[in-house]
Amino acid sequence: MLISRKLPLAAALLTIVAIGASSVAALVISSNTLERKAYEKLEAVADGRRNQVETYLKTVEKDLNTLVRDPEVSNAFSAFKFGWNYMEGDAVTELQKRYIDDNPHPVGQKHLLDTADVDGYDSIHKKYHDKLRQFILDNGYYDLFLIDEKGNVVYTVFKERDYATNLVNGQWKDTDLANVYREVMEAGPTDQFVLKDFMPYGPSNDAPAAFIGMPVTVGKDVAGVVVLQMPNDIIANIMNNTTGLGASGETILIRNDGFLISDSTKTEENEALATRIDTPMIASATRDKMETGTISGYRGIDAIAAFAPVDFGGSGWVVGAVIDRSEALAGVTSLRNIVLLIALALLGAAMAAAILFSRSITRPISDVVNNMSELANGNTDLELKGEARKDEIGEMVRSVAVFRDAAIEKENLEREAEENRSLSDRERAEREAAKAEEARRMQEAVDALASGLTRLSEGDLTVSLDTPFMEALERLRIDFNASVEKLNGTLCDIRESTGSIDNNSMEIRSAADDLSRRTEQQAASLEESSAALEEITSAVKGTSERAGEAAQMAGAAQTDAEKSSAVVAEAVSAMEGIESASGEISNIINVIDEIAFQTNLLALNAGVEAARAGEAGKGFAVVAQEVRELAQRAATAAQEIKELITKSGEQVGNGVKMVKATGDALTQISEHVTNVNNAISAIATAANEQLTGIEEVNAAVTQMDQMTQQNAAMVEETTAVTHQLAEDVGGLSSRIGEFRLSGEPPAAPLKEADETSGHVPSPARRMVKAVSSALGFDGNAATSPDDDENWDEF
C-alpha cells in the first residue's frame, strides 16, 4: 500500500483510538464523580434527618424526666391511687362507663371531659386532668399513662379501652404498654427509661404506637410507672421533608427488622409497619459509618440509598434517604451525550487535519521520487523544490541534489581525464624523480626520529636530534628536542622532590604509628572510666531512690505519729470527761442516799403514828415497814454504787495519767520523726543533686569515649594511608632512578629515616599535644613521661 494511503489511515486510526480512549476515560471518571456526589448528598440528607429524629427523641426523654420529677405529678399519682383503692365495685367497668361510654364527647375527644362528678376519684380527676391534658396537647404526644405498682392503669389522658385495665392479668397484658410496665418494675428505682418500638396497638385501632416509660419512686421503692405513647405524626413530618431529594427522593424511618415506621409520601397506601425493605445495609450501618448502595423493589423503582442508624435507647431505628437511580444519575446521561457529540466533532476535525497533513507529506515525497527517476535516466538538468525545508523531506531533496551534483562532477572528471592523457613522457619522468628524492629525505627523518624514540624509551633523556630534517618535517625535530628537554627538567625536579617526600613520609609513618598506639591506649582508658562512672551513677541512683523511699516512709511515720497524738489527746479528753461524769454520779448517789435516809425516817414516823392509831393503823404500819425496808435497801445499794464509782474514779484517774504520759511520749516521737524526716529529705535532695551531676559527668565521659573511639578509627585509617603513601613514594623513587638525566650524576639510593637522624620541629607533635591537653590526658595512665622522647618528628 502506498504511503499516501497508509498515512491518512494510520492518522485516522490513532485519532479514533486517542479520542475514544479519552472520551471513555472522561465519561467513566465523570460518572463515578457524579455517582459519588449523589451518594454523598444522600448521606448528608440521611445524617440531617437522623439528627432531627435524635433531637426529638431526646426531647421526649427530657419531657418524661420532667414528668417523673414534677412534685405535682407525684401528688397526682398518689391521689389517683388513693381514689382507685376506695372505689366501690369493679374499677374497670365503672371508670370506662363514666369516662368512655357515658362521656358526651365523640370518639377522639373523650379527653375533653374534666370529671364524671360521682365520687372522690372524679374530684381527683378534675383537679389534675387539665394540667396533664395540656402537657400532652402542647408536646404532641398521643397519650399519657399513670400505672400503679400492681399494674392498674389508674389514669390516662385520652381514655381509650386500655384505661382502668390491669396490665398484669387484664385484656392488654400482652401489649407493649404492659411490656414497658413490667420492664420498668423489674429494673427497680433507676433513672433509665424503657422504650418499646412502634407496633400495631389494639386500643388505638391497631395504629403504630411506641411507648416510653420511667419509674416513679418514693424513697427507695417504685410506686408506679409513667408512660408516654409517642406520636407518629411528628416523626412523619420530619421524614416528609424531601428538600434536596428531587421528585422521586424521600427519607424514611425504618425498624431494625426492615419495616417502615413512617409512611411514604410517594404512595397512596399507608406503608407504616406494612412495607419491608430487605437489604443487609440496614443491619450493617453503624454510628460512625453509614451504608450506601442500591435497593430494588421499593416503590417499584431501582433506587440508590443511604442508611444512618439512630442512637436512642437501643431502638435500632435507621433513617434511610432514597432516590430513583435514574433521577440521581441523570447528569451522567447528559454528560455521556455531550461527550459523544464532542468526540464526534473532534474526530471529524482530526480526520480532516490528518488527511491534509498526510497530503503535505506525501506530495513532496512523490516529487522526490519523480526527480530520482529523471536522475536515473541521466537527466541532470533538474529543478529541485523544497531544498530549504527543515524537515526530513528537505534532507531527501538535498540528498537528491548531491546525487545530481555528483553526476555533473563525474562528467567533468571524465573530460579532464581525457585531457591528461596528452601529457608527455618527460613531464612524468621529472615528477617521478622529485617524488623519489622526497621519499629519501623523509626516510632519513623517520630513521633519525625512530632512533631518538628508541633511546628515549630506554630512559636516556640525553638524546638530541641535531641533523636538520626536510622542510616539511623540521618542526617535528624541533618539537621532539624541546619535549625531551622539558621531560628531562621535570624528572630532575621530581627526583629532587622524591628524596624529601620519602624522608617526610617515613617521619609521618612513624608519627602515625605512635599516634595510633597512644589513641588506642586513651580509648581503652576512657572506656574503663566510662564503665566505672556508669557503675557509680547506678549506685548513686539507687541511693537516691532509697533516700526518697526513706523520706516517704519517714513522712508517713510522722503523719501516723501526729494522728496518734491527736487520738491520745482525744482519749485524754474523753477520760477527763469520764472522771468528771464519775464525780457527778457520785453526787447523785449522795442525793439518793439522803433521800433514802429521809424516806427511812418518814417510814419510821409513819410506823409510830400507825402504832398510835391501833387497829385502824395496822395496814398503814405494814406499808410503812415495807417502805422503810425499801429505803434501807436503796441506801445500801447507793453506798455500794458509790464505792464502785469511787474505785472507777481512781482507775480513771490512773488512766488519765497514763494516757497523758503516752501523749507526751508520742509528741516527743513525732518531734524526733520530724527531725529524721528533715534529715532524710536533705539526704535525698543532696543525693538527687549528686545523681544529676554524676549523670552529666557520665554523659560527658561517654561522649568523649565515643569521640576517642572515632579518633582511634580515624588514626588507624591515617596510619594505613601513610604506610601506603610511603610505599608509593618508594616505588616512584625507584621508577625515577631508572632514567639517566643530562647534567646530573647518578642518583644515590634513598635511606629510610631512623630515630637518630636529624629532625625539624614536627607540626603533628604540636597538634597531638594540644589535643591531649584539651582532653585532659596530661596525667592519664594512657601516656608516659617519656612519650615526648619517643615521638618521631618530621
DRENDOVEX-214187 format. One record per residue (C-alpha): x, y, z; residue number from 1. Coordinates in steps of 0.001 Angstrom, whole numbers. Example, Ala and Ser with C-alpha at 12.3 -4.5 7.8 and 13.67 -1.06 7.14 Angstrom:
2
{{12300,-4500,7800},1} {{13670,-1060,7140},2} 
END
This chain:
794
{{0,0,0},1} {{1308,3465,-862},2} {{2441,5817,1871},3} {{-88,8353,619},4} {{-2766,5909,1719},5} {{-1061,4478,4772},6} {{-507,7854,6431},7} {{-4165,9019,6363},8} {{-5307,5563,7524},9} {{-2793,5466,10388},10} {{-3650,9031,11404},11} {{-7358,8170,11379},12} {{-6860,5040,13492},13} {{-4669,6866,16016},14} {{-7182,9708,16207},15} {{-10083,7317,16754},16} {{-8201,5407,19463},17} {{-6989,8556,21243},18} {{-10338,10335,21189},19} {{-12237,7161,22057},20} {{-9960,6328,24991},21} {{-10013,9886,26337},22} {{-13798,10071,25907},23} {{-14371,6760,27700},24} {{-11976,7761,30482},25} {{-13643,11151,30868},26} {{-17090,9529,30862},27} {{-16094,6904,33441},28} {{-14371,9433,35737},29} {{-17227,11898,35461},30} {{-19829,9178,36014},31} {{-18018,7938,39099},32} {{-17693,11501,40375},33} {{-21385,12250,39843},34} {{-22388,8950,41436},35} {{-20123,9626,44415},36} {{-21598,13105,44755},37} {{-25089,11611,44661},38} {{-24208,9177,47461},39} {{-22557,11959,49484},40} {{-25704,14047,49098},41} {{-27843,11134,50291},42} {{-25511,10598,53265},43} {{-25809,14281,54180},44} {{-29599,14169,53972},45} {{-29799,10927,55990},46} {{-27462,12348,58632},47} {{-29534,15532,58857},48} {{-32806,13639,59291},49} {{-31169,11351,61842},50} {{-30035,14349,63857},51} {{-33571,15765,63749},52} {{-35060,12453,64927},53} {{-32477,12101,67708},54} {{-33142,15685,68804},55} {{-36864,14974,69010},56} {{-36297,11718,70907},57} {{-34055,13487,73397},58} {{-36893,15978,73858},59} {{-39192,13030,74603},60} {{-36706,11718,77182},61} {{-36457,15176,78730},62} {{-40263,15511,78913},63} {{-40533,12114,80580},64} {{-37858,13052,83138},65} {{-39734,16314,83799},66} {{-42960,14424,84467},67} {{-41316,11897,86772},68} {{-39588,14595,88825},69} {{-42542,17015,88926},70} {{-43867,17077,92534},71} {{-47386,17842,91299},72} {{-47315,14772,89051},73} {{-46163,12700,92046},74} {{-49038,14145,94073},75} {{-51440,13345,91239},76} {{-50101,9789,91090},77} {{-50650,9279,94816},78} {{-54096,10862,94666},79} {{-55261,8693,91732},80} {{-54009,5574,93526},81} {{-55916,6620,96666},82} {{-59110,7291,94714},83} {{-58722,3983,92867},84} {{-58358,1969,96081},85} {{-61532,3436,97631},86} {{-63788,2941,94626},87} {{-66765,657,95036},88} {{-67340,-2214,92609},89} {{-65283,-3124,89519},90} {{-62987,-183,88749},91} {{-62568,-1143,85067},92} {{-66303,-1253,84361},93} {{-67116,1813,86458},94} {{-64398,4135,85136},95} {{-64803,3139,81469},96} {{-68570,3720,81868},97} {{-68024,7175,83364},98} {{-65270,8452,81038},99} {{-65849,6490,77808},100} {{-69358,5076,77480},101} {{-71249,7922,79213},102} {{-68803,10582,78030},103} {{-70810,13122,75991},104} {{-67837,13917,73754},105} {{-67307,11951,70493},106} {{-64569,9422,69874},107} {{-61194,11158,69686},108} {{-62370,13918,72050},109} {{-63012,11929,75226},110} {{-60168,13846,76864},111} {{-62342,16984,76952},112} {{-64365,15634,79915},113} {{-62878,17008,83150},114} {{-64906,14943,85665},115} {{-67808,12491,85932},116} {{-68568,14058,89351},117} {{-69557,10807,91110},118} {{-67082,10210,93928},119} {{-63666,11142,95261},120} {{-61835,9724,92201},121} {{-63668,12195,89980},122} {{-62705,15071,92249},123} {{-59067,13993,91906},124} {{-59530,13671,88137},125} {{-60930,17173,87949},126} {{-58016,18578,89945},127} {{-55155,17113,87868},128} {{-56625,16279,84443},129} {{-56382,19764,82964},130} {{-52617,20089,83562},131} {{-51792,16597,82252},132} {{-54058,17082,79239},133} {{-52434,20412,78432},134} {{-48970,18815,78668},135} {{-49983,16184,76118},136} {{-51561,18707,73746},137} {{-48638,21140,73968},138} {{-45996,18483,73266},139} {{-47939,16444,70704},140} {{-47963,13061,72481},141} {{-50640,10509,71701},142} {{-51407,9648,75347},143} {{-50069,9631,78921},144} {{-50490,6708,81361},145} {{-50169,6519,85166},146} {{-49805,2857,86223},147} {{-49546,1798,89877},148} {{-47205,-868,91196},149} {{-49917,-3551,90777},150} {{-50301,-2851,87041},151} {{-53558,-844,87247},152} {{-53840,1966,84689},153} {{-55196,4477,87212},154} {{-55248,7360,84731},155} {{-54918,8192,81013},156} {{-55493,11433,79141},157} {{-57350,10253,76016},158} {{-59410,7458,77648},159} {{-59108,4580,75214},160} {{-60052,987,76083},161} {{-56775,412,77919},162} {{-57927,2943,80561},163} {{-58554,1468,84037},164} {{-57430,-2028,82962},165} {{-54787,-4184,84655},166} {{-51616,-4843,82668},167} {{-50742,-7973,84648},168} {{-53844,-10070,84014},169} {{-56131,-7797,82010},170} {{-57119,-7675,78343},171} {{-53962,-5814,77227},172} {{-51389,-7748,79268},173} {{-49576,-8852,76087},174} {{-49135,-5385,74554},175} {{-46016,-3231,74503},176} {{-47610,-962,77105},177} {{-47659,-3917,79517},178} {{-44094,-4838,78484},179} {{-42881,-1327,79332},180} {{-44584,-1559,82755},181} {{-43040,-4954,83519},182} {{-39511,-3982,82460},183} {{-39595,-740,84462},184} {{-40786,-2593,87582},185} {{-38114,-5259,87131},186} {{-35378,-2609,86777},187} {{-36356,-1043,90109},188} {{-35635,2562,91127},189} {{-33431,3937,88350},190} {{-33099,6957,86091},191} {{-33112,4820,82928},192} {{-36107,4708,80632},193} {{-37599,1727,78799},194} {{-38539,2119,75114},195} {{-40698,-190,73022},196} {{-40628,129,69257},197} {{-43557,1025,67007},198} {{-46004,-1893,66741},199} {{-49728,-2091,65994},200} {{-51613,-1227,69206},201} {{-55138,-2601,69682},202} {{-56711,164,71849},203} {{-55558,2711,69207},204} {{-57304,802,66367},205} {{-54064,-1041,65567},206} {{-52296,2186,64684},207} {{-48466,2110,65089},208} {{-47583,3015,68657},209} {{-44343,3286,70604},210} {{-44174,3571,74400},211} {{-41505,5032,76678},212} {{-41716,4787,80458},213} {{-39849,5563,83703},214} {{-40494,4676,87356},215} {{-41983,6994,89973},216} {{-40063,6369,93177},217} {{-40945,7055,96789},218} {{-37797,6723,98835},219} {{-36147,3546,97574},220} {{-39374,1898,96370},221} {{-41063,2079,92963},222} {{-44560,3490,93455},223} {{-45592,3131,89836},224} {{-44767,3903,86215},225} {{-45311,6958,83987},226} {{-45631,6049,80285},227} {{-45877,8276,77216},228} {{-47379,6958,73982},229} {{-45187,8532,71304},230} {{-46865,10052,68249},231} {{-46198,9020,64674},232} {{-47093,12422,63244},233} {{-44044,14407,64426},234} {{-41627,11790,63126},235} {{-43637,11663,59875},236} {{-43300,15442,59498},237} {{-39515,15127,59908},238} {{-39358,12346,57337},239} {{-41688,14142,54874},240} {{-39080,16855,54331},241} {{-37740,15988,50847},242} {{-35630,19102,50335},243} {{-32691,18318,48066},244} {{-34024,14903,47010},245} {{-35717,15823,43738},246} {{-39028,14448,42535},247} {{-38510,10785,43454},248} {{-36441,11156,46625},249} {{-37639,10801,50228},250} {{-36453,9969,53723},251} {{-37964,7103,55730},252} {{-37643,5765,59279},253} {{-37076,2002,59424},254} {{-37166,-535,62246},255} {{-34189,-2826,62725},256} {{-36165,-5609,61002},257} {{-36580,-3508,57841},258} {{-40252,-2479,58260},259} {{-41126,1165,57694},260} {{-42136,3191,60752},261} {{-43055,6299,58766},262} {{-45488,6308,55846},263} {{-44101,7169,52403},264} {{-45492,10322,50817},265} {{-44809,8927,47339},266} {{-47564,6285,47506},267} {{-51279,6354,48291},268} {{-51182,3325,50602},269} {{-50165,3568,54250},270} {{-46865,1710,54338},271} {{-46121,2138,58069},272} {{-45357,-1334,59521},273} {{-46624,-2858,56237},274} {{-43707,-2444,53811},275} {{-40320,-4030,54425},276} {{-37007,-3083,52798},277} {{-34877,-6194,52547},278} {{-31220,-5143,52451},279} {{-28238,-6038,54674},280} {{-27173,-2383,54692},281} {{-29757,-1643,57419},282} {{-28131,-4057,59860},283} {{-24520,-3203,58932},284} {{-24861,583,59225},285} {{-23106,1987,62307},286} {{-22949,5328,64049},287} {{-19535,6106,62616},288} {{-20072,4624,59160},289} {{-23238,4985,57141},290} {{-24023,2389,54489},291} {{-24797,3317,50861},292} {{-25821,1227,47896},293} {{-28695,262,45620},294} {{-32017,-1285,46578},295} {{-34611,-2853,44274},296} {{-38310,-3410,44641},297} {{-39154,-479,46885},298} {{-41967,1525,45234},299} {{-41189,-398,42047},300} {{-38022,1600,41320},301} {{-34322,895,41132},302} {{-33037,3303,43772},303} {{-29827,4336,45495},304} {{-29990,4808,49244},305} {{-28009,5845,52320},306} {{-28767,4448,55797},307} {{-27885,6120,59134},308} {{-28703,4394,62469},309} {{-30489,6351,65219},310} {{-28811,6248,68638},311} {{-31617,6288,71241},312} {{-32368,3754,73922},313} {{-31354,733,71848},314} {{-34260,1307,69488},315} {{-32341,69,66450},316} {{-34081,2597,64196},317} {{-32444,3553,60917},318} {{-33029,6664,58829},319} {{-32911,5983,55087},320} {{-32533,8513,52258},321} {{-33797,7067,48949},322} {{-33882,8428,45383},323} {{-34555,6898,41986},324} {{-31239,5930,40393},325} {{-32242,7317,37003},326} {{-33006,10717,38532},327} {{-29909,10749,40719},328} {{-27664,9874,37782},329} {{-29497,11930,35145},330} {{-26407,14110,34849},331} {{-24418,11048,33768},332} {{-26690,10563,30713},333} {{-26428,14224,29743},334} {{-22680,14088,30223},335} {{-22455,10957,28071},336} {{-24369,12631,25215},337} {{-22206,15759,25453},338} {{-19019,13675,25468},339} {{-20195,11706,22415},340} {{-21020,14895,20487},341} {{-17670,16452,21394},342} {{-15864,13213,20486},343} {{-17567,13045,17076},344} {{-16754,16696,16355},345} {{-13151,16191,17389},346} {{-12959,13011,15328},347} {{-14201,14787,12166},348} {{-11822,17687,12676},349} {{-8946,15314,13409},350} {{-9684,13234,10281},351} {{-9679,16341,8098},352} {{-6466,17566,9687},353} {{-4892,14097,9282},354} {{-5734,13973,5559},355} {{-4357,17472,4963},356} {{-1262,16689,6967},357} {{-638,13383,5173},358} {{-1002,15100,1792},359} {{1505,17747,2846},360} {{3959,14877,3386},361} {{3122,12516,506},362} {{3085,15182,-2264},363} {{6739,16296,-1716},364} {{7748,12626,-1434},365} {{6143,11934,-4816},366} {{8094,14871,-6298},367} {{11332,13458,-4879},368} {{10557,10030,-6386},369} {{9953,11609,-9791},370} {{13221,13576,-9612},371} {{15137,10407,-8707},372} {{13632,8643,-11698},373} {{14720,11526,-14004},374} {{18218,11490,-12497},375} {{18454,7734,-13013},376} {{17602,8270,-16669},377} {{20616,10657,-16978},378} {{18767,13946,-16862},379} {{20908,16279,-14700},380} {{19066,19404,-15710},381} {{16605,19181,-12799},382} {{14805,21881,-10812},383} {{14569,20560,-7227},384} {{11830,22000,-4963},385} {{11985,22012,-1167},386} {{15737,22262,-540},387} {{15084,24992,2029},388} {{12775,22802,4167},389} {{13987,21947,7681},390} {{12394,18502,7917},391} {{13270,15039,6575},392} {{11778,15829,3180},393} {{14210,18750,2871},394} {{17020,16307,3716},395} {{15789,13963,955},396} {{15678,16813,-1583},397} {{19178,17919,-609},398} {{20370,14293,-981},399} {{18951,14171,-4486},400} {{20781,17437,-5185},401} {{24023,15767,-4051},402} {{23418,12903,-6472},403} {{22739,15426,-9229},404} {{25918,17378,-8494},405} {{27895,14116,-8309},406} {{26655,13149,-11758},407} {{27695,16539,-13121},408} {{31133,16257,-11448},409} {{31591,12799,-12886},410} {{31096,14157,-16360},411} {{33661,16914,-15735},412} {{36219,14438,-14366},413} {{35856,12223,-17362},414} {{36634,15235,-19588},415} {{39698,16163,-17554},416} {{40983,12584,-17633},417} {{40778,12606,-21338},418} {{42804,15830,-21448},419} {{45503,14460,-19061},420} {{46267,11597,-21424},421} {{48029,14146,-23695},422} {{50895,14902,-21150},423} {{54397,13972,-22371},424} {{56645,11214,-21012},425} {{59274,13855,-19930},426} {{56921,15542,-17516},427} {{56087,12215,-15989},428} {{59805,11350,-15526},429} {{60529,14678,-13768},430} {{57684,14178,-11398},431} {{58854,10628,-10559},432} {{62454,11838,-9807},433} {{61148,14583,-7500},434} {{58976,12072,-5716},435} {{61930,9686,-5191},436} {{64127,12471,-3659},437} {{61295,13482,-1341},438} {{60829,9875,-239},439} {{64563,9549,544},440} {{64698,12659,2736},441} {{61511,11586,4513},442} {{63030,8156,5209},443} {{66141,9785,6740},444} {{63967,11871,9042},445} {{61945,8824,10045},446} {{65055,6812,10844},447} {{66522,9621,12977},448} {{63256,10076,14833},449} {{62974,6306,15389},450} {{66486,6186,16851},451} {{65714,9063,19208},452} {{62463,7456,20366},453} {{64257,4163,20978},454} {{66818,5841,23262},455} {{64010,7749,24965},456} {{62082,4520,25607},457} {{65247,3122,27264},458} {{65246,6057,29722},459} {{68026,8042,28052},460} {{66970,11664,28272},461} {{70324,12903,26863},462} {{69223,12151,23327},463} {{69045,15066,20831},464} {{68315,15239,17061},465} {{70864,17694,15675},466} {{70680,16890,11913},467} {{68054,19084,10198},468} {{65055,17334,8579},469} {{63371,18224,5313},470} {{61440,21432,5498},471} {{58093,19723,5959},472} {{59390,17668,8928},473} {{61750,20190,10550},474} {{59054,21269,13012},475} {{58781,17641,14191},476} {{62538,17528,15078},477} {{62396,20814,16979},478} {{59339,19711,18942},479} {{60972,16351,19782},480} {{64122,18033,21160},481} {{62042,20521,23164},482} {{59892,17714,24617},483} {{62902,15677,25682},484} {{64496,18742,27262},485} {{61249,19568,29110},486} {{60862,15951,30280},487} {{64481,15908,31428},488} {{63976,19042,33527},489} {{60715,17751,35018},490} {{62241,14425,36028},491} {{65200,16197,37589},492} {{62818,18249,39719},493} {{60792,15128,40601},494} {{63936,13239,41608},495} {{64987,16087,43876},496} {{61491,16244,45467},497} {{61178,12474,45795},498} {{64018,12229,48297},499} {{62451,14861,50521},500} {{58993,13303,50192},501} {{60382,9868,51016},502} {{62086,11126,54179},503} {{58978,13040,55258},504} {{56697,10055,54552},505} {{58870,7891,56794},506} {{58547,10508,59518},507} {{54758,10661,59029},508} {{54501,6862,59144},509} {{56448,6657,62395},510} {{54449,9510,63924},511} {{51162,7960,62790},512} {{52151,4633,64388},513} {{52871,6356,67699},514} {{49649,8384,67476},515} {{47632,5230,66735},516} {{49179,3429,69734},517} {{48524,6339,72086},518} {{44981,6837,70790},519} {{44208,3165,71409},520} {{45563,3493,74984},521} {{43454,6625,75542},522} {{40347,4893,74135},523} {{40869,1935,76487},524} {{41324,4249,79480},525} {{38245,6264,78602},526} {{36205,3097,78140},527} {{37231,1875,81613},528} {{36431,5324,83062},529} {{33048,5317,81357},530} {{32226,1865,82762},531} {{33282,2954,86270},532} {{31191,6123,86026},533} {{28192,4103,84907},534} {{28549,1875,87980},535} {{28867,4959,90230},536} {{25840,6536,88536},537} {{23818,3360,89097},538} {{24906,3202,92771},539} {{24098,6900,93383},540} {{20792,6494,91599},541} {{19927,3533,93837},542} {{20987,5553,96894},543} {{18814,8470,95736},544} {{15836,6164,95230},545} {{16334,4541,98647},546} {{16670,8001,100243},547} {{13434,9069,98558},548} {{11679,5945,99819},549} {{13080,6535,103310},550} {{11827,10147,103149},551} {{8377,8896,102156},552} {{8332,6324,104973},553} {{9553,8935,107475},554} {{6814,11279,106269},555} {{4247,8514,106694},556} {{5615,7769,110185},557} {{5386,11474,111052},558} {{1800,11581,109803},559} {{895,8467,111823},560} {{2593,9909,114928},561} {{637,13150,114527},562} {{-2578,11153,114120},563} {{-1668,9071,117221},564} {{-1028,12267,119166},565} {{-4417,13569,118137},566} {{-6063,10274,119154},567} {{-4299,10306,122528},568} {{-5410,13914,123062},569} {{-8969,12882,122342},570} {{-8574,9884,124684},571} {{-7283,12180,127442},572} {{-10234,14485,126908},573} {{-12612,11509,126993},574} {{-11045,10128,130196},575} {{-11307,13538,131798},576} {{-14974,13603,130769},577} {{-15446,10168,132340},578} {{-13741,11365,135503},579} {{-15989,14421,135637},580} {{-19065,12261,134984},581} {{-17987,9891,137780},582} {{-17907,12845,140168},583} {{-21380,13933,139089},584} {{-22678,10370,139523},585} {{-21167,10308,142987},586} {{-23047,13485,143824},587} {{-26248,11943,142548},588} {{-25641,8846,144703},589} {{-25220,11103,147706},590} {{-28570,12677,146913},591} {{-30122,9211,146589},592} {{-28581,8228,149912},593} {{-30049,11303,151581},594} {{-33426,10585,150014},595} {{-33265,7009,151327},596} {{-32393,8313,154764},597} {{-35295,10764,154765},598} {{-37610,8060,153440},599} {{-36493,5730,156212},600} {{-37093,8449,158770},601} {{-40550,9180,157388},602} {{-41357,5485,157317},603} {{-40309,5258,160961},604} {{-42523,8207,161888},605} {{-45359,6630,159879},606} {{-44888,3383,161843},607} {{-45057,5291,165111},608} {{-48230,7054,164080},609} {{-49738,3768,162872},610} {{-48999,2208,166269},611} {{-50799,5056,167923},612} {{-53802,4554,165702},613} {{-54221,974,166919},614} {{-56183,-1474,164787},615} {{-57016,1195,162245},616} {{-53361,1822,161549},617} {{-52112,-1755,161187},618} {{-52313,-1779,157403},619} {{-50579,1529,157219},620} {{-47885,229,159613},621} {{-47213,-2708,157264},622} {{-46824,-318,154351},623} {{-44563,1920,156369},624} {{-42415,-1090,157282},625} {{-42090,-2081,153617},626} {{-41186,1469,152659},627} {{-38586,1544,155393},628} {{-37037,-1721,154212},629} {{-37053,-433,150637},630} {{-35348,2758,151735},631} {{-32732,774,153586},632} {{-32046,-1379,150502},633} {{-31811,1760,148374},634} {{-29354,3284,150831},635} {{-27287,89,150834},636} {{-27265,-82,147023},637} {{-26389,3587,146781},638} {{-23495,3051,149171},639} {{-22233,94,147111},640} {{-22565,2086,143893},641} {{-20699,4977,145468},642} {{-17857,2672,146458},643} {{-17690,1232,142924},644} {{-17744,4701,141371},645} {{-15019,5819,143769},646} {{-12848,2904,142660},647} {{-13696,3621,138989},648} {{-12746,7244,139512},649} {{-9401,6182,140886},650} {{-8842,3860,137911},651} {{-9942,6584,135528},652} {{-7515,8973,137175},653} {{-4717,6475,136707},654} {{-5816,6002,133080},655} {{-5766,9757,132525},656} {{-2222,9958,133870},657} {{-1079,7051,131680},658} {{-2776,8445,128593},659} {{-1183,11855,129233},660} {{2183,10174,129597},661} {{1543,8298,126358},662} {{614,11581,124628},663} {{3816,13204,125868},664} {{5869,10258,124602},665} {{4117,10345,121214},666} {{4751,14091,120982},667} {{8459,13504,121528},668} {{8389,10645,118988},669} {{6660,12965,116495},670} {{9342,15595,117027},671} {{12097,13005,116560},672} {{10385,11638,113424},673} {{10113,15194,112103},674} {{13840,15731,112638},675} {{14607,12367,110998},676} {{12307,13238,108081},677} {{14046,16595,107582},678} {{17455,14911,107655},679} {{16392,12203,105200},680} {{14821,14841,102922},681} {{18104,16757,102933},682} {{19966,13499,102164},683} {{17524,12712,99332},684} {{17927,16234,97906},685} {{21700,16003,98065},686} {{21613,12506,96527},687} {{19436,13783,93676},688} {{21846,16675,93088},689} {{24788,14255,93147},690} {{22946,11946,90753},691} {{22328,14846,88373},692} {{25971,15892,88449},693} {{27260,12331,88001},694} {{24832,11743,85130},695} {{26156,14875,83426},696} {{29756,13728,84012},697} {{28849,10252,82763},698} {{27266,11707,79638},699} {{30364,13860,79006},700} {{32732,10896,79507},701} {{30543,8717,77287},702} {{30677,11378,74583},703} {{34461,11684,74992},704} {{34711,7885,74776},705} {{32756,7878,71531},706} {{34880,10705,70117},707} {{38092,8944,71173},708} {{36899,5709,69544},709} {{36167,7665,66382},710} {{39596,9353,66596},711} {{41220,5948,67061},712} {{39480,4638,63964},713} {{40500,7771,62055},714} {{44124,7423,63202},715} {{44178,3799,62095},716} {{42913,4854,58683},717} {{45503,7674,58591},718} {{48271,5217,59538},719} {{47233,2848,56776},720} {{47158,5719,54266},721} {{50606,6917,55486},722} {{52106,3449,55016},723} {{50628,3254,51555},724} {{51999,6737,50784},725} {{55480,5670,51880},726} {{55296,2588,49664},727} {{54080,4696,46711},728} {{56910,7219,47212},729} {{59460,4401,47323},730} {{58062,2970,44128},731} {{58114,6409,42487},732} {{61747,6920,43505},733} {{62674,3540,42044},734} {{60963,4343,38767},735} {{62640,7751,38513},736} {{66025,6131,39233},737} {{65687,4156,36012},738} {{66117,7379,33984},739} {{69528,8789,33011},740} {{69328,12550,33017},741} {{71630,15078,31365},742} {{73828,17312,33506},743} {{73253,15250,36724},744} {{75314,12473,38398},745} {{73587,9153,39067},746} {{71036,9422,41929},747} {{72123,7992,45287},748} {{69798,5357,46821},749} {{67256,6702,49329},750} {{67767,5910,53013},751} {{64948,5192,55414},752} {{64581,7674,58262},753} {{65644,6405,61640},754} {{65326,7661,65154},755} {{68924,9031,65162},756} {{68572,11184,62092},757} {{68165,14918,62411},758} {{64640,16256,62545},759} {{62897,19523,62224},760} {{60199,20578,64703},761} {{57095,18471,63975},762} {{53666,20166,63477},763} {{51971,16799,64104},764} {{53620,16570,67501},765} {{52359,20004,68491},766} {{48853,19096,67279},767} {{48711,15833,69310},768} {{49968,17618,72412},769} {{47277,20261,72030},770} {{44564,17608,71628},771} {{45831,15664,74660},772} {{45855,18809,76783},773} {{42325,19754,75644},774} {{41009,16280,76513},775} {{42714,16299,79936},776} {{45117,13412,79296},777} {{48283,15124,80644},778} {{48309,12988,83772},779} {{46437,9960,82428},780} {{47850,6498,82646},781} {{47472,6213,78893},782} {{50528,8451,78459},783} {{54028,8038,79872},784} {{56577,10639,80914},785} {{58935,9696,78138},786} {{56408,9903,75333},787} {{57942,13142,74071},788} {{61312,11441,73846},789} {{59923,8548,71801},790} {{57987,10809,69379},791} {{59460,10978,65882},792} {{59442,14440,64384},793} {{59420,15270,60725},794} 
END
